[in-house]
Amino acid sequence: MELIISALIFLIVIEHAGFLYLEMFLWTKNAGIKTFRHSKEHAEKTKVLAANQGLYNGFLAAGLLWGLFHNNPVFGSQIIFFFLACIVIAGIYGGITVSRSIFYIQALPALFTVTLLLLK
């Protein structure tokens, strides 16, 4: 069970590192425009906001890595729980205010992982 939870957390880390890359570096490029379904003009106007959003996603990924590799497993689990809870809340908010897909892509994997953490 521990290995499965760690693997899920690592997948969420990769996901949020990907969000960081998309939002900070690809927002105005074709990949970013297609992924987020916006126009080149909109991308140019909002690139600073997107980069800030990407940075926050990087912090979430870093926090999960911190928890995964913390030398105190109890404290590490608390760190992981905190950052997963932040991701769940952000994903719910994004799902309500921006696009329902944010809930499925961001909140649901974190919510599933939190549930496993609580059941172990």
C-alpha positions as CSV (number, residue, x, y, z in Angstrom):
1,M,0.0,0.0,0.0
2,E,2.9,2.4,0.9
3,L,4.5,1.8,-2.5
4,I,1.2,2.5,-4.3
5,I,0.6,5.8,-2.4
6,S,4.2,6.9,-3.0
7,A,3.8,6.2,-6.7
8,L,0.5,8.1,-6.9
9,I,2.2,11.1,-5.1
10,F,5.1,11.0,-7.5
11,L,2.6,11.0,-10.5
12,I,0.9,14.1,-9.0
13,V,4.4,15.7,-8.6
14,I,5.0,15.0,-12.3
15,E,1.6,16.4,-13.2
16,H,2.2,19.6,-11.3
17,A,5.7,20.0,-12.7
18,G,4.1,19.6,-16.1
19,F,1.6,22.4,-15.2
20,L,4.6,24.6,-14.2
21,Y,6.3,24.0,-17.5
22,L,3.1,24.6,-19.6
23,E,2.1,27.7,-17.7
24,M,5.5,29.3,-17.3
25,F,7.2,28.4,-20.6
26,L,4.6,27.2,-23.1
27,W,1.7,29.5,-22.4
28,T,2.2,31.7,-25.5
29,K,3.5,28.8,-27.7
30,N,1.3,26.5,-29.8
31,A,1.4,23.8,-27.2
32,G,0.1,26.1,-24.5
33,I,-2.5,27.7,-26.7
34,K,-3.8,24.3,-27.8
35,T,-3.7,22.8,-24.3
36,F,-5.6,25.7,-22.7
37,R,-7.7,26.5,-25.7
38,H,-7.1,30.2,-25.8
39,S,-6.0,32.6,-28.5
40,K,-2.5,34.0,-29.1
41,E,-3.8,37.4,-28.1
42,H,-5.3,36.2,-24.9
43,A,-2.1,34.2,-24.1
44,E,0.1,37.3,-24.6
45,K,-2.2,39.4,-22.3
46,T,-2.2,36.8,-19.6
47,K,1.3,35.3,-19.7
48,V,2.4,36.9,-16.5
49,L,-0.6,35.6,-14.6
50,A,-0.1,32.2,-16.1
51,A,3.6,32.2,-15.1
52,N,2.6,33.0,-11.6
53,Q,0.1,30.2,-11.6
54,G,2.8,27.8,-12.9
55,L,5.1,28.9,-10.1
56,Y,2.4,27.9,-7.6
57,N,2.1,24.5,-9.2
58,G,5.8,24.1,-8.9
59,F,5.6,24.9,-5.1
60,L,2.9,22.2,-4.8
61,A,5.1,19.7,-6.5
62,A,8.1,20.7,-4.4
63,G,6.0,20.3,-1.2
64,L,5.0,16.8,-2.1
65,L,8.6,15.9,-2.8
66,W,9.6,17.4,0.5
67,G,7.1,15.2,2.2
68,L,8.1,12.1,0.2
69,F,11.8,12.4,1.1
70,H,11.5,13.8,4.6
71,N,13.6,11.8,7.1
72,N,10.7,11.7,9.6
73,P,7.9,9.6,8.1
74,V,5.2,10.9,10.4
75,F,6.1,14.6,9.6
76,G,6.5,13.7,5.9
77,S,3.0,12.3,5.9
78,Q,1.7,15.5,7.4
79,I,3.5,17.5,4.8
80,I,2.1,15.3,2.0
81,F,-1.4,15.5,3.4
82,F,-1.2,19.3,3.6
83,F,-0.1,19.7,0.0
84,L,-2.5,17.2,-1.3
85,A,-5.3,19.0,0.5
86,C,-4.2,22.3,-1.2
87,I,-4.3,20.6,-4.6
88,V,-7.8,19.2,-3.9
89,I,-9.1,22.6,-2.8
90,A,-7.5,24.4,-5.8
91,G,-8.8,21.7,-8.2
92,I,-12.4,22.0,-6.8
93,Y,-12.2,25.8,-7.1
94,G,-10.8,25.6,-10.6
95,G,-13.4,23.0,-11.5
96,I,-16.2,25.4,-10.4
97,T,-14.8,28.7,-11.7
98,V,-12.8,27.7,-14.8
99,S,-13.5,24.3,-16.3
100,R,-14.9,21.1,-14.9
101,S,-12.0,19.2,-16.4
102,I,-9.7,20.8,-13.8
103,F,-11.6,18.9,-11.1
104,Y,-11.0,15.6,-12.9
105,I,-7.3,16.3,-13.8
106,Q,-6.1,18.0,-10.6
107,A,-8.5,17.4,-7.7
108,L,-9.6,13.8,-8.3
109,P,-6.1,12.2,-8.3
110,A,-5.2,14.1,-5.1
111,L,-8.5,13.3,-3.5
112,F,-8.0,9.6,-4.3
113,T,-4.5,9.7,-2.8
114,V,-5.6,11.5,0.3
115,T,-8.3,8.8,0.8
116,L,-5.6,6.1,0.5
117,L,-3.5,8.0,3.0
118,L,-6.3,8.1,5.5
119,L,-7.1,4.4,5.1
120,K,-3.6,3.1,5.6
